[in-house]
Amino acid sequence: MVAFRVLGPVEAYESDSDDELDLGGLRQRAVLARLLVARGQVVPVDTLLYDLWDDDAAKGAQSGLQVYISRLRRVLEPGRPRGGPNRLLVTVASGYALRVAPDQVDALRFEQLVRAAGEHLEGDDPQSARARLGKALGLWRGTPYSDFADQPWAEAEVNRLTELRLVARERHADTGLRLGMPAETVPDLEALTTEHPLREEGWRLLALGLYRCGRQGDALAALRRARGILADELGIDPGPALRKLESDILAQSPELELAAAPRQSRPQQTIADTWPPRATTPVEPPPLEPEPFVGRDAELARLTTAAARTARFEVAIVTGDAGAGKTTLLRQLESRLTGDGWIASSGACPDSSATPPGWAWVEILRTLVGVTGAGEYGQLLAPLLDDADPDPDDDEVSGGFRLHRAVGGYIAGVARRSPVLLTLEDLHWADDQTLALLRALPSLLATSRVLLVVTCRDSELDDKQSDVLAALARLGPVRVGLSGLDPKAVAELVRATCMREVDEDAVESIVERTRGNPFFVRETVRLLDAEAVGGDRATAAEVASQVPSGVRDVLRR
């Protein structure tokens, strides 16, 4: 798929490989830029001619424009059959349009991220807003449409994007202050107010940041500087926001202080310094959009039945290829059980050698401690809770034995309050420490109301991981194998996720190409939505046109 960069020089590149495409000379690139400025709207031929050629030359330039359009189509759609329909640079009535999805143009992605960040700020979620704003600002490489920024047809769009970038910078600074980082934020705000001294919001944030750094005098000086600039340049007084802030600073109003996070009722566990640093107050990630759950009712019923009979330690093993829906099934199970009063915690074995050993159990225990507290086990579980170094006087065997008993004793104590669901995902990537604790738990939790669900890909297990599964087999685990969805379930998933109508032939083609793998189905649907260039109905020909990049990545791995 072709993508475009306009937040700097105008460029086009293959999104899969990041290889830049040759857009030709300045005039040909100007044609593309003019169509990108229109943001998907049709640009009449007459407009293109008079925007890109001098008045005297515009009347005879139509043939030249057609040549440039033809060359651009060859560059942007190299796989299009000769005489086939154009899907990207299309002819509409008496003009041309560039039909691109939002994720194909960096300016459109930038706008989406800034808009989403604003919604998170309104929802009092500065952490999520800051992440999106950082990503949005990272897309900029200079002046938008820099090769053509001085052209009248580009001026309005360049100004609009530049203004939106200033809004993003101000919001990014706002999130820094809301998250308790005034010292890190003040230098950016000083640069912002120097570059754009007439923007009152920048001065307001700078003064607030200085005040929260304990620099009350500097905060008042910044407001006086803003007052002088506004008076000299525009002959006006500061607006209500700046006047109120100055009054609040002089009164040392408590409203200016950052609101402290609400204290938890349970005793706080002392957390040692860690590397990499970890926040002492957990920050909740933004909620994920729920994925459609189709075709797995029987498998879910088997797991909920196993949970219903849990009066002691029970194990369930869920297997399936990559994308088969193991995680989606577990999230459904977790939702069902927590609604019935269960305490649930999950951890995943990472596909990375850089992650600390036993990380899946670290995730599980930290979630449980966040819900119930560590109690008397805080010190014993410190190596997992705090990333602390092991006691140098401990040998590996005795230290591991004591840690396993502490984990078992702690989880057993939690299970005496409420039944516990533990999910350990991706056993095929488990390291030795994760496997050792998994092997030890059945004897430590034999009489506890705990359901442990383990997921893995059978074809990727090594000998050590297979040995642990063999040890768990002695407990008579519930086994759930996930294969492809049946055609009816695939059709339901397609219609639940695709924004366009999908005809029956297209659904049959998706069933045949994906073999019912839910991940492959969803990736195919995303491609159908992203590549839509005309018509509200997706066809079998579109399904067969190419393989989604996400599917290629999984198959290549």
LUMLOMI-773085 format. One record per residue (C-alpha): residue in three letters; x, y, z. Coordinates in steps of 0.001 Angstrom, whole numbers, padded with zeros to 6 digits, always signed. Layout:
! residues N
ALAXYZ/...
! end
This chain:
! residues 557
MET+000000+000000+000000/VAL+001246+003494-000869/ALA+001470+006087+001914/PHE+002220+009797+001773/ARG+004183+012268+003879/VAL+003256+015937+003668/LEU+004362+017210+007115/GLY+007608+018308+005493/PRO+008635+017664+001868/VAL+005962+015824-000140/GLU+006948+012152-000402/ALA+005332+008833-001244/TYR+006564+005449-000099/GLU+005602+001797+000145/SER+004200+001333+003661/ASP+005358-002295+003811/SER+009008-001605+002972/ASP+009330+002162+003560/ASP+010937+002453+000111/GLU+010485+005974-001275/LEU+008796+006276-004654/ASP+010126+008461-007471/LEU+007489+011155-007977/GLY+009278+012834-010882/GLY+009952+016519-011385/LEU+008657+019525-009487/ARG+005555+020066-011644/GLN+004506+016415-011421/ARG+004995+016462-007648/ALA+002973+019678-007537/VAL+000047+017865-009178/LEU+000166+015213-006446/ALA+000521+017825-003702/ARG-002494+019775-005036/LEU-004613+016613-004888/LEU-003387+015810-001367/VAL-004272+019327-000214/ALA-007851+018628-001306/ARG-008037+015747+001229/GLY-009989+013362-000980/GLN-012215+015966-002641/VAL-012434+016241-006419/VAL-010245+018969-007927/PRO-011613+020164-011298/VAL-009208+020142-014231/ASP-009573+023915-014661/THR-008569+024470-011045/LEU-005503+022279-011427/LEU-004446+024113-014573/TYR-004801+027622-013171/ASP-003276+026665-009785/LEU-000199+024984-011261/TRP+000455+026936-014475/ASP+000755+030635-015195/ASP-002360+032265-016561/ASP-000930+032475-020065/ALA+000217+028858-020125/ALA-002809+027287-018400/LYS-005009+027168-021506/GLY-002629+024915-023400/ALA-001443+022796-020500/GLN-004243+020205-020387/SER-002288+017597-022352/GLY+000677+018115-020039/LEU-001570+017590-017017/GLN-002836+014305-018486/VAL+000753+013140-018947/TYR+001577+013923-015301/ILE-001570+012111-014099/SER-000671+009065-016191/ARG+002888+008968-014823/LEU+001694+009336-011242/ARG-000732+006453-011708/ARG+002096+004214-012912/VAL+004165+005101-009848/LEU+001363+004895-007285/GLU-000437+001828-008683/PRO+002262-000300-010344/GLY+000242-003502-010088/ARG-002844-002162-011828/PRO-003628-004144-015009/ARG-003421-002161-018201/GLY-006839-000630-018809/GLY-008039-001670-015343/PRO-009918+000716-013027/ASN-007926+003246-011037/ARG-008267+002750-007309/LEU-006099+005528-005896/LEU-005823+008436-008323/VAL-009280+008437-009866/THR-011043+010472-012545/VAL-014363+011906-011376/ALA-016560+013933-013733/SER-014346+016803-014944/GLY-011586+016436-012384/TYR-009306+014167-010386/ALA-009256+012963-006781/LEU-006831+011029-004613/ARG-008803+008401-002683/VAL-006700+007655+000398/ALA-007528+006193+003801/PRO-006612+008268+006883/ASP-003702+005979+007753/GLN-002124+006578+004321/VAL-001338+010276+004889/ASP+000709+011498+007852/ALA-001327+014730+008071/LEU-004584+012780+008406/ARG-003045+010474+011034/PHE-001803+013568+012872/GLU-005300+015067+012960/GLN-006828+011808+014210/LEU-004277+011533+017019/VAL-004767+015153+018119/ARG-008538+014711+018082/ALA-008302+011491+020123/ALA-005941+013174+022592/GLY-008460+015967+023099/GLU-011150+013402+023909/HIS-008863+011730+026456/LEU-008117+015102+028060/GLU-011839+015810+028342/GLY-012167+012388+029971/ASP-009425+013286+032498/ASP-006979+010739+031057/PRO-003778+012760+030504/GLN-001562+009663+030250/SER-003352+008374+027144/ALA-003589+011887+025711/ARG+000153+012453+026146/ALA+001012+009196+024384/ARG-001093+010144+021375/LEU+000222+013694+021252/GLY+003811+012490+021400/LYS+003139+010170+018489/ALA+001364+012952+016563/LEU+004161+015491+017009/GLY+006714+012853+016029/LEU+005201+012760+012519/TRP+006430+016290+011728/ARG+009579+016740+009603/GLY+009389+020458+008829/THR+007003+022901+007161/PRO+003963+021104+005682/TYR+004148+020809+001874/SER+007508+022576+002200/ASP+008243+022552-001549/PHE+004963+024343-002244/ALA+004206+026170+001029/ASP+004409+029574-000697/GLN+001824+028672-003337/PRO-001624+030266-002890/TRP-003377+026903-003257/ALA-001339+025405-000388/GLU-001310+028384+001964/ALA-004610+027711+003756/GLU-003807+024030+004364/VAL-000274+024814+005563/ASN-001637+027405+007994/ARG-004333+025017+009220/LEU-001845+022226+009938/THR+000609+024628+011560/GLU-002109+025931+013871/LEU-003128+022391+014767/ARG+000495+021587+015617/LEU+000576+024518+018034/VAL-002589+023195+019665/ALA-000922+019775+019961/ARG+002180+021319+021571/GLU+000036+023189+024083/ARG-001966+020067+024908/HIS+001239+018044+025260/ALA+002509+020591+027779/ASP-000852+020520+029551/THR-000600+016741+029979/GLY+002901+017120+031394/LEU+001604+019496+034069/ARG-001378+017250+034823/LEU+000963+014272+035263/GLY+003189+016100+037748/MET+006131+016902+035458/PRO+006415+020711+035632/ALA+010242+020811+035631/GLU+010378+018768+032404/THR+007576+020797+030799/VAL+008715+024373+031544/PRO+011621+024417+029009/ASP+009255+023403+026190/LEU+006812+026109+027225/GLU+009544+028750+027334/ALA+010447+027838+023762/LEU+006780+027893+022742/THR+006109+031343+024194/THR+009294+032698+022596/GLU+008265+031402+019171/HIS+004589+032412+019518/PRO+004374+035222+022072/LEU+000775+036179+021224/ARG-000724+032801+022226/GLU-002145+033290+025719/GLU-002542+029567+026410/GLY+001214+029074+026184/TRP+001790+031850+028759/ARG-000861+030410+031060/LEU+000734+026970+031016/LEU+004231+028414+031476/ALA+003201+030452+034523/LEU+001380+027466+036025/GLY+004398+025218+035423/LEU+006764+027723+037030/TYR+004468+028042+040044/ARG+004371+024272+040501/CYS+008174+024212+040328/GLY+008204+026504+043371/ARG+009147+029544+041245/GLN+006320+031896+042197/GLY+008286+035042+041300/ASP+009192+033698+037863/ALA+005553+032767+037278/LEU+004415+036324+038002/ALA+007236+037702+035838/ALA+006086+035525+032934/LEU+002553+036892+033271/ARG+003868+040479+033354/ARG+005901+039734+030219/ALA+002774+038397+028496/ARG+000829+041508+029538/GLY+003506+043789+028070/ILE+003713+041910+024769/LEU-000057+041917+024287/ALA-000242+045620+025058/ASP+002666+046557+022763/GLU+001723+044331+019837/LEU-002077+044365+019938/GLY-003040+047122+022365/ILE-005116+044721+024495/ASP-005122+043406+028062/PRO-004683+039683+028891/GLY-007779+037526+028693/PRO-009778+036163+031668/ALA-007674+032987+031990/LEU-004407+034887+032452/ARG-005981+037442+034794/LYS-007479+034693+036987/LEU-004184+032803+037090/GLU-002312+035926+038207/SER-004873+036513+040971/ASP-004665+032859+042082/ILE-000849+032958+042197/LEU-000868+036113+044327/ALA-003364+034441+046675/GLN-001441+031121+046545/SER-004724+029409+045779/PRO-004829+025655+046569/GLU-006516+025172+043187/LEU-003134+025668+041504/GLU-001592+022627+043126/LEU-001747+019305+041306/ALA-004528+017209+042786/ALA-003056+014261+044653/ALA-004031+010804+043479/PRO-006684+009261+045756/ARG-005159+007090+048441/GLN-006003+003410+048436/SER-007548+002015+051580/ARG-005080-000868+051808/PRO-001594-000359+053290/GLN+000938+000690+050666/GLN+003851-001652+050090/THR+007254+000035+050076/ILE+008688-000341+046594/ALA+012416-000298+046077/ASP+014138+001666+043311/THR+013972-000313+040103/TRP+015510-000270+036679/PRO+013889+000363+034348/PRO+011912+002835+036524/ARG+008366+001803+037373/ALA+005695+004202+038590/THR+004724+003671+042228/THR+001122+004573+041395/PRO-000212+002212+038704/VAL-001554+003968+035630/GLU-004536+002240+034098/PRO-004143+001717+030328/PRO-006947+002929+028094/PRO-009658+000277+027686/LEU-009444-001853+024582/GLU-012375-001976+022229/PRO-014058-005363+022741/GLU-013551-007744+019848/PRO-016568-009581+018457/PHE-016878-013001+020081/VAL-018270-015510+017604/GLY-018055-019238+017025/ARG-016481-020157+020384/ASP-019531-020639+022603/ALA-018862-024364+023082/GLU-015250-023753+024098/LEU-016276-020993+026515/ALA-018916-023272+028014/ARG-016290-025954+028715/LEU-014115-023465+030576/THR-016971-021942+032581/THR-018099-025456+033503/ALA-014610-026221+034771/ALA-014712-023024+036822/ALA-018108-023911+038292/ARG-016778-027126+039787/THR-013634-025527+041198/ALA-013440-026512+044844/ARG-009726-027167+044468/PHE-006918-026360+042050/GLU-007985-026950+038441/VAL-006073-026565+035171/ALA-007274-025846+031643/ILE-005026-025856+028572/VAL-006044-023885+025483/THR-004122-024590+022288/GLY-004261-023157+018795/ASP-002207-021605+016031/ALA-001287-017928+015934/GLY-004465-015868+015524/ALA-006818-018685+016508/GLY-008446-016535+019197/LYS-006926-017855+022423/THR-006615-014436+024039/THR-010134-013394+022976/LEU-011532-016578+024532/LEU-009665-015889+027788/ARG-010940-012320+027965/GLN-014499-013611+027626/LEU-013895-016149+030375/GLU-012391-013461+032607/SER-015381-011187+032009/ARG-017827-013963+032908/LEU-016021-015010+036088/THR-015251-011543+037458/GLY-018947-010792+037067/ASP-019566-013743+039407/GLY-017172-012454+042056/TRP-013925-014078+040957/ILE-010563-012329+041206/ALA-008750-012585+037860/SER-005138-011937+036938/SER-003223-012661+033756/GLY+000344-012701+032528/ALA+001971-013463+029184/CYS+005351-014966+028376/PRO+007078-012367+026182/ASP+008795-013175+022897/SER+011916-011335+024031/SER+015192-012288+025655/ALA+015482-008792+027165/THR+012550-009284+029575/PRO+013386-010360+033158/PRO+012934-014103+033889/GLY+009512-015133+035140/TRP+007865-011979+033808/ALA+004467-013610+033317/TRP+004299-014321+037065/VAL+005448-010777+037814/GLU+002428-009470+035873/ILE+000065-011900+037626/LEU+001300-011113+041131/ARG+001391-007351+040684/THR-002215-007381+039532/LEU-003267-009476+042546/VAL-001312-007255+044948/GLY-002951-004200+043381/VAL-006358-005683+044239/THR-005774-007310+047627/GLY-002448-005984+048938/ALA+000655-008052+049689/GLY+000093-008347+053431/GLU+002612-010514+055266/TYR+004071-011756+051959/GLY+005382-008351+050861/GLN+008992-009002+051832/LEU+009009-012590+050562/LEU+007594-011591+047179/ALA+009898-008578+046816/PRO+012039-010166+044028/LEU+008907-010343+041852/LEU+007050-007254+043070/ASP+009962-004827+043063/ASP+012469-006156+040510/ALA+014879-006398+043459/ASP+018138-008309+043138/PRO+018123-011732+044843/ASP+019772-012057+048242/PRO+023488-012643+047527/ASP+023625-015124+050412/ASP+020962-017317+048748/ASP+021935-020075+046401/GLU+019678-020443+043364/VAL+017915-023626+044531/SER+017035-022521+048061/GLY+016089-019014+046927/GLY+013787-020387+044238/PHE+012206-022851+046667/ARG+011349-020118+049186/LEU+010014-017846+046437/HIS+007761-020600+045073/ARG+006359-021305+048539/ALA+005746-017596+049070/VAL+003875-017306+045758/GLY+001806-020398+046551/GLY+001017-019213+050080/TYR+000030-015761+048866/ILE-002287-017005+046085/ALA-003840-019546+048499/GLY-004590-016671+050887/VAL-006247-014669+048110/ALA-008318-017717+047133/ARG-009689-017977+050674/ARG-011477-014654+050045/SER-012718-015310+046507/PRO-012082-017910+043813/VAL-009130-016966+041610/LEU-008669-017189+037834/LEU-005024-017174+036690/THR-004255-017065+032973/LEU-000733-017752+031725/GLU-000472-017021+028008/ASP+002046-018100+025358/LEU+003692-020970+027197/HIS+005704-021657+024025/TRP+007816-018581+024930/ALA+008143-019404+028646/ASP+011615-019216+030236/ASP+013003-021588+032853/GLN+011865-019525+035871/THR+008306-019303+034567/LEU+008247-023059+033961/ALA+009711-023865+037394/LEU+007006-021928+039226/LEU+004283-023383+036978/ARG+005486-026894+037817/ALA+005498-026107+041552/LEU+002057-024505+041842/PRO-000197-027607+041684/SER+001182-029023+044932/LEU+001204-025598+046627/LEU-002417-024814+045655/ALA-003899-028316+045716/THR-006820-027393+048001/SER-007314-023791+046828/ARG-010178-022488+044678/VAL-007961-021595+041736/LEU-008494-022164+038012/LEU-005267-021865+036031/VAL-005662-021518+032263/VAL-002539-021941+030125/THR-002387-021113+026405/CYS+000212-022271+023902/ARG+000924-023187+020308/ASP+001600-026920+020237/SER+003871-026713+017213/GLU+006274-024257+018920/LEU+006841-026005+022276/ASP+010385-027038+023159/ASP+011302-030070+025315/LYS+011224-028229+028654/GLN+007832-026665+027944/SER+006438-030020+026799/ASP+007703-031633+030023/VAL+005788-029113+032141/LEU+002603-029742+030145/ALA+003125-033460+030690/ALA+003388-032828+034441/LEU+000144-030838+034369/ALA-001524-033679+032447/ARG-001528-035746+035648/LEU-004129-033311+037019/GLY-006604-034190+034265/PRO-006828-030686+032790/VAL-009670-029466+030619/ARG-008257-029280+027095/VAL-009629-026834+024538/GLY-008204-026878+021033/LEU-009042-023926+018784/SER-009200-024607+015058/GLY-010670-022405+012335/LEU-014146-020941+012710/ASP-016899-022563+010679/PRO-018225-020651+007625/LYS-021272-019361+009497/ALA-019092-017916+012275/VAL-016692-016394+009731/ALA-019605-014658+008027/GLU-020812-013320+011372/LEU-017305-012039+012228/VAL-016898-010389+008820/ARG-020205-008553+009033/ALA-019540-007510+012635/THR-016192-005917+011795/CYS-016392-004687+008186/MET-017687-001161+007658/ARG-018851-002082+004150/GLU-021396-004607+002978/VAL-019778-007909+001964/ASP-021416-010097-000645/GLU-021717-013868-000287/ASP-018968-014627-002790/ALA-016576-012411-000847/VAL-017415-014185+002418/GLU-016819-017570+000772/SER-013492-016310-000546/ILE-012500-015126+002954/VAL-013433-018529+004405/GLU-011319-020305+001805/ARG-008282-018008+002094/THR-008192-017735+005907/ARG-009352-021282+006808/GLY-011450-019614+009505/ASN-008483-018166+011432/PRO-010069-015200+013309/PHE-006951-013009+013121/PHE-006584-013605+009386/VAL-010295-012843+008924/ARG-010044-009530+010811/GLU-006891-008499+008918/THR-008601-009251+005607/VAL-011582-007129+006671/ARG-009284-004250+007679/LEU-007669-004406+004261/LEU-011071-004337+002562/ASP-011987-001211+004528/ALA-008633+000494+003969/GLU-008476-000255+000254/ALA-012069+000736-000528/VAL-012145+003115-003448/GLY-015685+002900-004679/GLY-018961+001211-003918/ASP-020314+000171-000566/ARG-020082-003564-001208/ALA-016866-005593-000958/THR-016458-008301-003599/ALA-014557-011567-003958/ALA-012196-009906-006430/GLU-011089-007456-003735/VAL-010504-010299-001281/ALA-008300-012100-003786/SER-006322-009005-004803/GLN-003641-009140-002104/VAL-002642-010608+001258/PRO-002954-008301+004315/SER+000414-007197+005709/GLY-000429-008525+009194/VAL-001110-011980+007765/ARG+002146-011876+005797/ASP+004058-011040+008980/VAL+002558-013981+010889/LEU+003120-016439+008046/ARG+006677-015223+007526/ARG+007421-015747+011221/
! end
